Amino acid sequence: MSNTKIARRGFLRTTLVAGAAIPLGAIPIILKADNHRLSEDDAAAKGLGYLHDATKVDTTKYPRRAGEAGSKQFCDNCQLYQAGSEDGWGGCAIFPGKQVNAKGWCNAWVSA
């Protein structure tokens, strides 16, 4: 019976250590994304109508960006945006490993 308790303790200890170490594995991915800005020519970016400057979006093609409500849509007020450095670029859940312009826009925009 004592072997069972030791095995359980060992399992719990290993689980806790592994659980704490998993988020640390994401650090290199986050740091790597800092230098990779999303190109407007990227296939995924083109598919979602991403532009670095939201004011240049073709509102006939993307009517969500039209009107007063649409004019307030930018990457930096999107729920998918992950604020980055102070240079106006940050991460995006739609484009993993790439940075988008805070004043950009794509058709996946979701109100924060």
C-alpha positions in Angstrom: 0.0 0.0 0.0 2.9 2.4 0.7 4.2 1.8 -2.9 0.9 3.1 -4.2 1.2 6.3 -2.2 4.7 6.9 -3.4 3.7 6.2 -7.0 0.8 8.7 -6.7 3.1 11.3 -5.2 5.6 10.8 -8.0 2.9 11.1 -10.6 1.5 14.3 -9.1 5.0 15.8 -8.8 5.8 15.0 -12.4 2.5 16.3 -13.6 2.9 19.6 -11.7 6.4 20.1 -13.0 5.4 19.3 -16.6 2.4 21.5 -16.3 4.6 24.4 -15.2 7.2 23.8 -17.9 4.8 23.7 -20.9 4.1 27.5 -21.0 7.9 28.0 -21.0 8.1 26.1 -24.3 6.1 28.9 -26.0 8.6 31.6 -25.2 10.8 30.9 -28.3 7.8 31.0 -30.5 6.7 34.3 -29.1 10.2 35.8 -29.4 10.6 34.4 -33.0 7.4 36.2 -34.0 8.8 39.6 -33.1 10.8 39.9 -36.3 8.3 38.3 -38.7 5.8 40.8 -40.0 2.9 39.5 -42.0 3.2 40.4 -45.7 0.1 41.7 -47.4 1.0 39.2 -50.2 0.8 36.2 -47.8 -1.9 33.8 -49.1 -3.8 33.8 -45.7 -3.6 37.6 -45.5 -5.0 38.0 -49.1 -7.7 35.5 -48.3 -8.9 37.6 -45.3 -8.3 41.0 -47.0 -5.6 42.0 -44.5 -3.9 45.4 -45.1 -1.4 47.2 -42.9 -3.4 50.4 -43.3 -7.1 49.8 -42.6 -8.1 53.0 -44.3 -7.1 51.5 -47.6 -9.6 48.5 -47.4 -11.9 48.1 -50.4 -15.3 48.5 -48.7 -17.2 47.3 -51.7 -15.3 44.0 -51.4 -15.4 44.0 -47.6 -18.6 45.8 -46.5 -18.0 45.0 -42.8 -15.3 47.8 -42.9 -17.8 50.3 -44.4 -19.7 52.9 -42.5 -19.1 54.5 -39.1 -18.9 51.2 -37.3 -16.5 49.7 -39.8 -14.3 52.8 -39.7 -13.5 52.0 -36.1 -12.3 48.5 -36.8 -8.5 48.1 -36.4 -6.3 45.2 -35.4 -5.5 46.9 -32.1 -9.2 46.8 -31.0 -9.8 43.2 -32.3 -10.2 40.4 -29.8 -7.7 38.3 -31.8 -4.9 40.9 -31.5 -2.0 40.4 -29.0 -0.3 43.7 -28.3 3.4 43.5 -29.0 6.1 46.1 -28.9 5.7 49.8 -28.9 6.4 50.1 -32.7 2.7 49.5 -33.6 3.0 45.7 -34.4 1.6 42.8 -32.5 0.6 39.1 -32.8 -2.7 37.8 -34.1 -4.4 34.5 -33.3 -5.3 34.2 -37.0 -1.7 34.5 -38.2 0.4 32.6 -35.7 4.1 33.4 -35.7 3.5 36.7 -37.6 2.9 40.2 -36.5 0.2 42.5 -37.8 0.0 46.3 -37.8 -2.0 47.7 -35.0 -3.8 50.0 -37.5 -4.3 47.2 -40.0 -7.5 45.2 -40.6 -8.8 41.9 -41.9 -12.2 40.3 -42.5 -11.7 38.1 -39.3 -12.0 41.2 -37.1 -13.9 40.6 -33.8 -15.0 43.3 -31.4 -12.8 43.2 -28.3 
